[in-house]
Amino acid sequence: MEKSSIGSLESLSDIGLRGGVDMRPTLIRVLTDLYMQKLRHTPDEERHYTELALRLLETVDVPTRAAVAARLARHLAPPLRVLQYLVNDLPEVAGPLRAHPLLQQGDAAPALAHPVHVTAVVVNAAPGLQPELQPDVPDEPAAPADAIAPATARELNDLFIAADDYERRLIVLNLPVVAPLPAGRVNIVRVPAVGQRLEAAALSGNRDEFAQQLASALHISREQARLIARDSLGEPIAIALKALGVPRHLVYRILLFVNPMVGQSVERVHNLALLFDEMTVEAAEGMVAIWQALPAGERAAAKHQPLLSPDDAAPRARATTAQRVSAVAPSKDRREAS
């Protein structure tokens, strides 16, 4: 894991406070769900989730801590330090965990911090019953369990859309820490023609065509692709372009033209280009996997609405295009020197 992602864990626990809406309860629930859906975690992945979870659990309310405890109670090998934290909480939080097998090991429990991982397997469980806990077999494929649940995808997508640019950056950079995807998990069309078609649609101001190209290449709904194209902060576009492997020089032009509310701000385009450089392909694929898992007809509405309509803003954006291109696009010498 890159140092930038590890270091940003400290800031991630402060998400939501500046905007007056505390999103940390949603964040810990969703990230716990995503963490639990992966059958195996490396020691580093488990350690990073543990650090993040302990920071967030210190700040959230009792119902949220109880919800996290209930999730962890259904897994045979969740992070031990998180279990120990929750089992010493209030009775309504600790109750589901008191009989957890991992906590019955006494002094031997710390040695089980990184056991052969196991997962909860639910087979025709009746409503209200606890799922049967069965060991995970390392040699067997786990494709069905790696899928992101639609409700989880909707919750995390809503959280991301409601966040500001600072919070979105933290979510993107930390997503691979708590929800790393198996190799080849996301089905994406990566061919040079995709970037060229996206650039042509952006330069012509045809956002419907841009959305259609995104929907086809990312295998997401047309509605979700429209929300990506019309998002007034622009992070979803940068994420989509990263996942598709679009070349950097095309990224600048697409960001400048696809959405007037993004392109008219040199600073915004520059920050999005930095995010494009900083995020990993795995992080971008993680967000695409969330978009692909969204239930039909339950798409999040964008929080940040343009102050100008697209028709009013487009002439202004086109009038200053030359100045923005020269101001934003770094020279070849500068890129080579950096």
N, C-alpha and C positions, 0 to 999 in steps of 0.2 A: 504494500500500500504506500502511495506517495506521501511525502511529508506534509504537503498542503492539505490532504484529506485528513490525516491524523490530527494535525494542529487545529483544524476547523471544528473538531468535536466540541471544544470548549465554547465556541460561539454558537454552535447548534442548539445547546440547551437554553439559549436566550431567545429562541424564535418566538415571535408573536407578541412580545411585550411592547415593542415600540409602536405597533399599530393599534394598541388598545384591545386587541383580541388575542387571548392566550391560546395558541394552537398546540402547545406542548402535550396536552392530554391526547389529542388526536394523533400527534406524531408518534408517541411511544406505543399506542395501541397498534397503529398501522405498521410501524417498523418491526414490532414484535411479531405480528402476523406474518410479515414477509420473511423474517429470520426463521420462524418455525417451519415454513414451507420448504426450506432447503434441507435435505436429509443429512448432509455432512457439512461441517464447517472446519476450516483450518484453525489452529490455535490462535493465529493473528485475528481472523474474522471473529472468533468467539470473544477474544480480549477486547476488540474494538466495540463490539455490541455491548459487552458488559460495562465498559466505561461510559458509553452513551446512555444506556438504560439507567445506570445508577445516578447519573447527573439529572436525568429527567424525572425519575421516581421521587427524588428529593423535593421536586417543585410541583407535583400534580396532586389532585385531590384523592380522597379515599375511594370513591367509585372507580376512578381510573386505575389506581393501584390494585384494587380487587379484580378488575377486568384483566389486567396483565397477569396476576397470580392465577386466575382461572385458566388462562391460555397455557401458562407454563406447567400447570398441574397435569395437563394431558400429554406431556412429553417426558420420556424417561431420562433424557440427558440434556436438559437446558443448562445454561451457565450457572455454575454452583454458587458464585458470589451473589448473583441476583436472587436465587432461591433463599439464600441465607438472610439477605436483606429483607425480603418480603415475609419470611416466616417469623421474624421478630416484630412485625407490624401489628396493627390492631387485629382482633379476632376475626372480623369479617374479611380481612385481607389474608391473614395467615391460614385460616381454616382449611381451604382446599389443598394446601401444601404440606400440612403437618405429617401426613402419612406417605409423603413422596418417597419412593425407594432410594433416591439419591441422598436423602437426608437421614436415612436409617443406617448409614455406614459408620457413624460415630467418628472416631479419629481418622478413619481411612478415607473419609469423604474428600479431603483435598486432593488425594491421589487420583480421584475420578474426574478431575476438572476437564480432562480431554480423553474420555474413554472412546471405545468404538461406538459411534453414535447410533442412537436408535430413534425411532419416531413413532408417534401415535398413528395407528392404522384404524380407520373407522369402517366397519363392514356392516351395512344395514342396521345402524344403531337407531334405536327407537328414540323419539324426542324425550329429552330430559335425562337420558342415561349417559353415563360417562363412557367414552370410547375405550375399547380394549387396547391395552398397551402391548405392542409386539416388537421384538427386536428387528432392526433393519439389517438386511443381508447385503453386505458390501458389493457382492458380485452381481446382484440383480439390478436391472435398469430401474430408474425412479422417475421416468418422464411424467407420469400422471400427477405425482405429488409435487412436481416442480412448477406446475401451472399456478399462476396468480389467480386467486379467487376474485370473481367479478366485484363483490362488495368491497374487498380490500383495494382493488384497483380504483374503484370509484372514490373511495375515501381518500386515498393518497393523491389522486388527480385533483380532487376538490381542494385539498390542502395546498397543492402546488399552485393552482390557479389563483387561490385567495392570497398567496404570499406576495410580498414585494420583491424587487430585484435582488436585494441582499439575501433574503430568506430563500429565494429560489436557488441562488448560487450554492448556498449551504446544503440544500436538499440534494441537488444534482451531484455535488462533489462527495457527499457521504453515502449516497445510495448504494454504490458497490461495496461499502463496508458492511452494511447490515443486510443487504439482499443481493449478494453476488449471484449472477446467473450462470448456469452451466454453459459450456462452449456450444455454440450453434443453437442455442435456445430460441433466438429471435429470427423469424423469417423475414428478411429484408432484401429488396432488389438493389444490388450495388453494381451499376454499370455506368460508364461515362455519360451515356445519353441521358440518364436521369438528371444529372446536374445541369446539362445543357438545356434540357426542356424546362427545368425549373427556372433557370436564368432567363430564358426567352419569355416565359409567362410573366416573370417579375418585371422585366424591362418594358413589356407591353402594357403593364398595369392590369393584367387579367388575373385577379385573385381567384376566380372560380376555376380557371384552368390550372393555376398553381395548386389549389386544393385538390383537384382531381389527380394531378401528377403525384402529390404527396400520398393520397389515399391508395393509389395503385402500388407505389414503391414500398410503402411502409405496412401495407395490408391492414389499414385501419379504416374506420367508417368515413364516408364523405363529410359527415357532420363534424366529426372530430378534426378532420383535416382543415375544414373551414375555420374552426376555432383557433387552430394553430396559426393559420395564415393571418387571422385578424387580431391576434393578441397584441395589444398595444405596447407591451414591454419587450416582446421579441424573443424571450428565452426559448419557447417551444420551437421556433424556427431554427435557432442555432442548434438545438438538440437534434432536431430532425436532420439537418444538414450534416452534422457530425456522424450520426448513425448511418447515413447513406454514403459516407465517404466522399462528399463533395469537396473539390479542391479549394484551397484557401482563397485564391483570387476570385473565384465565383461567389464565395460566401459573402465577401464585401459588397459585390454588386447586388446580390439578392437581398441582403439586409437593407441596402439603400433604397430599393425600389418596390419591394413586395408590399410594404405597409407604410404609408406616408407618415403615420404617427411615430414610427421607429426611424425612418430614413431622414426626417428633417432635423434630427438631433445627432450631430457629429459625436458627442460624448456617448450617447446611447449605443450607436453603431460600434464605436471603439470598444466599449465595455462588453458588448456581445461578442465581438471578435476575440477579445481576451478570454471570455468564457469558453468559446469554441476551442481555443488553443489549450486551455487548462483542463477541460473535462476529458475523461478517457472515453474511448469507444464503448467500453463496458458500461459506463454511466449512461451514455446516450441510449444504448440498447436497453438498459433497465427501464428508462422512461417509455421507450417504444413498447416494451412488453406490457407495461401498465396500460398504455393506450389500446393495445390489441386486446387486452382482457376486459375492457370496459363493457358493461352490459348495454345492449341496444336500447336506445331511447332514454338513457340516463346520463347524458353528457353535461358536464359542468359549464355553466355560463361564465363568461369572462368577467372578472371583477373590475378591471381597469378599462373603462369605456373612453373612446376618443373624444376629445373636446370638439373636434371638427369632424364633419362627415367625410367619408372617403372622397366624394366628389369635390368638396371644398378644399380639402387638403392636398389632393393630387397636383393641381396646377402649381401650388407653392413649392411642392417637393420637386417637380420637374424643373422649375425655374432656377433652383439652386443646386442642381445636380452636379454641374461641373465643379463648383466650389467644394462640395462635400467630397467628391471623389478625390480631389487633390489633397484635401485636408485629412481624410481618413485613411486612404490607402497608403501604407508605408512604402518607401522606396525600396528597390532591390538591395541597394547598398546597406540600408538600415536593417533589413531583415537578415542579411548575411552577417552583419556585425553583431546582432543580438544573440 
